[in-house]
Amino acid sequence: MTPAVGQYSRAKLRDMEVTLHIPDDIAKRLSAGGSDVSRRALEAIALEGYRDQTLTLYQVSEMLGLSRIQTEDFLGQHHVPLAMIDEADLDREAALFEAASPRKPR
């Protein structure tokens, strides 16, 4: 059954695991200074996905386990401007972040 317009499916997809084969000498260079190569690869995918508009701000946030503000900061640190989105997309993104944020008791 497809959700009606204006409703969002909250079905959780399983995480995909990807294996990269990187030559040892290159892996050593990438991990120099204690850098986590897996995290760097995930961040690179998220950045490229956002740049080419395959991923939304919310999806990048979910991938990287960041809040909305942290995600915006992350993009800024990598000189990736926030995408120009129309009002409907902005409302959809806001609703996704709102639904995902923990509720504070009143």
N, C-alpha and C positions, 0 to 999 in steps of 0.2 A: 504494500500500500504506500503510495507516494504522499509525503506531507503536503498539506494545502499551502497555497501561496501565503507567505508571511510566517509560516511555522518552520522551525529548524529541527532537523533530526539530530539527536544527541547520541546516536549509535556509535559505539567505540570500535574502531577498526583495530585489528591486531597490528602491532608494530612489525615493521619489516627489518630484517637484519641483512646487512650488506657486508660482504667481505672484499677487501681491496688487497691486491697483491702488489706490494711496493718493494723494490730492491732494497736490501739491507743498508747499503750506503746512503740511499736517499732517505730511508726511514730514520736513520741516525741524524741526518741533517735536519729533518723536519721536527724531530723530538729534542733537538739541542736546547739546552736551557730548561729542561723539564716540561716542555710543551706536550700536551696530550694530542697525539696525531688523530685519534678517532674524533675527538671534539672539534679539532680544526677542520676535518673533512665534513662533519655535520654542519658546522657553521658556514663553510664554503657552499655547500648545497643550498642551505637556507638563503644565503645572500644572493646567489645566482637565481634561485627560484623567485625571490622577491623582485630582483632587478628586471627579469623578463616577464613579470606579472603572472607567473604560474602559481605562485603562492601569495596568500594575503598576509597582512600584518598579523592577524590572529593565528594563522597556520605557522608562521615563523615563530611566534611566541610559544605555541604548543610544542613545536619541534625542539626548541632550545630550552624549554622549561623556564621561560622568563615572563615577567609581568609585562603589561603593555608599555609602561614607561621604560623598563629595562630593554625591551625590544627596540623601541624608538632610539634609545641611547646606543644600543649595539649597531643599528643601521647607520647612525650618525658617525660613530667611531670608524666605520668602514666606508665613509663618504658615499653612502647610498641614500639618496633623498626619499622622503616619504612619497609614495605614489599619489598622483592626483586621482581622487576617486569622486564619483558623483554622490549626491545626497543619499540615494537609496543604498549604495554600497557602504557609506559611512554609518547609516542606521543599522545595517546588517552586522557590520563589524562591532559596533557598540553593543548590540544585543548579545553577540557571541561572548564578548568579554564580560558583560554583566552576568550572563548565565554561568560562566566558568568561575567567577570570583566567589570566594567564600562569603557566606552571609554572616553579618554581625548581629548577635542577639540584641533585641531592643529592650 
